[in-house]
Amino acid sequence: MSLINTFHYNKQIQSFVKKTSAAASQNQSYNPTANVFYAAGGINGTDPINIFDADSLQLIGTFNANSNRTRGIIYNPADNRIYVQSNPSGQGGVTLIFDCATKDLVVTIPAETTWIRYRGIATPDYTFIPYGNTGTGGANAYGFYKISTSTGVITKIQHGGGWGQTCAWDSSRNRLWIPIQDASYNYLMIYDLNTNAVVYTSTNEGTTNPPFYGFTSAVNTYDPINDVVYMTEEYSGTLYKLNAATGARISSASMGADTAPGFSIAFNDDRSEIYTTCSTKFQVWDAATMTEKYNVPVGNLGGNASVIKRKDGSLVCINGSGFFEPVIN
């Protein structure tokens, strides 16, 4: 048995091995230049942001500030910074910006919400951080921050009530995809960053339907080869393929009965396969047909696990208990 590059070789994963039990938290992001993982400190306590060597998967350092109750984290190579969402002791959700060269906290964006679990998206020119609450208006209404990677200027763009949890970036059209939910609404919004205008809003599905939940901090779920965007619904365990030009659903697939599935999505290089995580398994999908090719039990991997591809193409799954690598014959 050997660990090999499963993204570059058309071979089936037989199992996953836990490489290390070091706490890696629920949200991570990868720096391919330094070949390290940045892991949020966790939703409890005052743990720092941890740094793990991507090859050995061992803890090699921390950032120079504690970060209470952190959930979302995104690395942007354009400015060599990480953007971390935190809810410090009930004071509302703040965004913390760290310089990866110095490991210092350099910017704190004030609180916008009473709870936070958001996943931003990094582009060459900007980092986008969604915010919001479950109310329907007021100072904490839904919006997102647009942070320049060249100047550091922070622009707050607000759109009324809602709870924007995650986002994806359509690089072909320069559009931001953001699922919205609040006490009354559950829909998808697409925002054109060239015109600064909403270009698509899906039909409101109401609160009886599960929200569009499943973009990941580890990879952008826009597929430029096939011009589609993938999303998941956490509570129903559904994987969706959507038309990037129109926002319309092309097809969907059930991810099974596992609780809290689908927080993480990744792809192989030619976008022919999709990789997702559920509570107890890692799933491999045929992207063209949206059918499950096979799945691999990974123990209590958890729906919050991230699927990350290292710069050599090899695959790692990460959750709050540690790092898992694939094994094939």
N, C-alpha and C positions, 0 to 999 in steps of 0.2 A: 504494500500500500504506500502511496506517495502523494504528497501535496503538489498539484500542478496547476497550470494556468487554465482554469475551466472556461474562461471567457474566450480564449483563443483556440481551444481544442474541442472538437465536437464529440465529447465523451460525457457519459452520465455520471453525476455525483452519486456516490454510494452512501455516504454518511457525512456527518460533521464531527470534528473533534474540537473540544474546548482547549484553546491554546493557552489561555491564562484565565484565572478567576478574578483578576484585578477588576474592581468596580469601574465600569466604563460609562455609566449613566445611560439615560434614555436617548439622548441626542448627541450626535457627533458630526464632525465635518473633517474632510481630508485635505491636507496641503501636499500636493504632488511634488512640489519643488523641494521641500524639506523632508518629504516622505514621512509625515507624522499625522496622527489623528489628534484632533482637539475634542475633548469630551466635556459636556456640560456637567456642572457639579452635582446636579440632582435636585429633586423637588422638595427635599427636606434638609434642614441644617444649613450650614454656611461653608460647604466644601468649595475649594477653589476649582478653577477650570484646569483639568489635567491634560498632559501631553504624553502620548504614547508613540513609541517607535513603531512604524508601520510594518517593519520586517519581523522584529522580535516580539512585537505586541506587548512590550513591557513599559511600565511607567518610567518616563525619563525626566519629567519636570512638571511645573505648574506655573500658572500666571500669577503675577504679583498683587493679587487682590482676591478676597473671598467674594463669592457671588451667591447670595441667598436664593434658594429655591429656583434654580435655573432649569429651563426646559428646552427652548429652541436655540440652535447655534448654527451659524453659517460662516464659512471662510471665503473671503474674496481675494484672489491672487492679485487683482489689479492694484490694490492698496496694501496688501499684506496685513490685513486686519481680520479679526473675528467679531461677529455681531451676535450678542447673546441676550436672550430675553429672560428676565428674572422677575420674581414676585417677592420682594424682600419683606418678610414678616407682615404680610397683609397691607403693605403701604401702596399697593397697586403695581401694575406691570411696568417695568422700566427696561430700556434697551441699553446694554453696556457694550462699549466698543473698546477692544484691546488691540494694541500694537503687537504684532507677532515677533518683531525683531527685539523689542525691549521687554516684552511680556507685561507691560504696564497698562493699566486702565487709563484711557485718554479722553473718553467722552461718556457722559451719562445722559440719555434722553429721558426726560421726566415721565412719571407714571401716566398711563392712559386707561388702565382697566383694573378691575378687582382681581382678575386671575389671568394667567398667561400661559400658553403652551404653543406659541406661534412658531412657524418655520418661514424664514425669509428666503430670498433668492438673490444670488450674486450674478451680476453682469459686468462686462468690461468697463462700463461707464458709471454704473450705479449699483448700490445695494438697496433692495426693497424690503421693508419690514412692515407687515400688516399689524394693525391693532384694532381694538374695539371692545364692546361689552355686549351683554345680553339685553340691554335696554333698547329704546327706539329713538334716542335723540340726545341732545345736550352736549356738554363738553367732551364726553367720552364716547361719542358716536363713532361708527365705523370709519376707518380710513387706512392710509399707509404712509410710511416715511420713505422718501426718495433721497438717498444720501450719495452725493457725488464722490466718486473714487479719486478724482483729481484735486478737488478743492475742499472736500469734507463738508460742504454746505448741505444742511438738512432742510428739506422742503416737506411740509406736512400737507397731505392731500386728503381731504375729508369728504365723506359721501353720505352722511346721515346714519341712521340706526343700523346695527348689525354687528356680527362677531366674525371678523375675517381671520381665519386661523392659519391659512397656508397660501402659497402662491407658486405659480410656474411662469416661465418666460418663453413666449413665442419669439424666437430670435429672428425668424424670417420677416415678421410683420412688426416687431418691436411692441408686442402687446403683453400685458400682465394678466394672468388668469387668477382669479381669487374667488373661492367658495365663501358664501356668506350665510350666516344663520343668526337668528335672535329669537325673541319670544314668539314671534308671529311668522317669520320668514325662513326659507331654506332655498337658496338659489345660487347660481353661478353668475359671476360678473366678469366681463372682459374689458379691460381698460387699455385704450390706445395711448401709448407713451409719446407718440409723435404729435398727436393733436390734443392730448390731455383731455380726452373725452371717453365716456362709456360707450362702447360700440355694440355690446351684447349683454342682455340680461335674460337668463332662462326663466321659464315659468316657475312661479312660486310653488314649491311642493308642500309647504306647510310644516307644522311641527310634528305631525304624525309619521313623517317619512324621515329616514336617516339622512344626515347631512353629507355633502361632498367633503370628505375629510382628508384624503390620503396623499397629498404631496409630501415629499420627503426633503429633509435638509441635506441629504447626501448627494442627490442628483436631480437635475431638472427633468421633469416628466414630459416635456415636449420632445417629440421625435421628428427632427428635421428631414430625415430620409423619406418617411412616409407621410409627413405633414399631419400628424395626429398628436393629441395630448391624452395621456392616461391619468385616470383618477380612480380612487377607491372610496367606498362608503364603509365606514368603520362598523356600524351596528348591524348592517345586513350582510356584510362580508361580500361585497360585489366589486368586481374590477370592471371599469368602463374604458372604452376607446371612443374619443370624441374628435369630430372634424375640427381641425385647427382654424380653418377659415370661417366657419359658421358657428361653432360651439355645439352643434347638434350631436347627439349620441349616434355612433355608428353601430356599436355592438356592446354586449356586456357578458360577464361570466360570473357564476357563483364561486366564491373562494372556499365554501364549505361552512361547517357549523362551528368552527373554532371561535372563541370569544375574541373581541378586539383585533380582527385581522387587518392587514393591509395598510399599515402606516408607511411601509417602505416599498419603493419600486426601483428597479435597476434594469439595465439592458446589456446584451452583448454588443459587440462593435458594429455589426451590420443591422442591428435592431430586429433581428428575426426571432429573438427570444426575449421574454420578459421574466424578471425574477421578483417575487413578492414574499413577504413573511406573514405568517399567521401565529396564533398563540403557541402552537406546538410543531409547526412544520415550515419548511422552506419550499416554495412552489416554483416550478419552471413551466412557462406558458409558450405556446406557439403564437407569435404576435399576429400572424396573418389570419388565423382561424379563431383566435381567442379561446383555445382549448388547452386544458392542463396536460402537458406531456408526461409529467411525473412529479412526485413530491417526496421530500426527504424529512423524516422526523428529526427534530433538533432538541428534543426535550422541551423544557419550559422556555423557549426562545422569546416568546412574548410579542404581542402586536406592535410594540414600540421599537422593536429591533430595527436597525438600519442595515441595508445591503450596500456595501461600498466596494468599488473596484479600485485597486491600487494602480499605480502608473505602469506597472509591468503587466497589467491585465488580470492579475489574480484577484480572487474574490474573498471578502471577509464579511461575516455577519457579526454585529455587535449589539448587545443589550446591556441591561443594568448589572448583569452578573459577570460579564466578561466577553472575550473574543472567540469566535468560532471560525474554523477554516474547513473548506470542503476536502473530502478524500475520495479518490476514484481509483479503480483497479488499473 
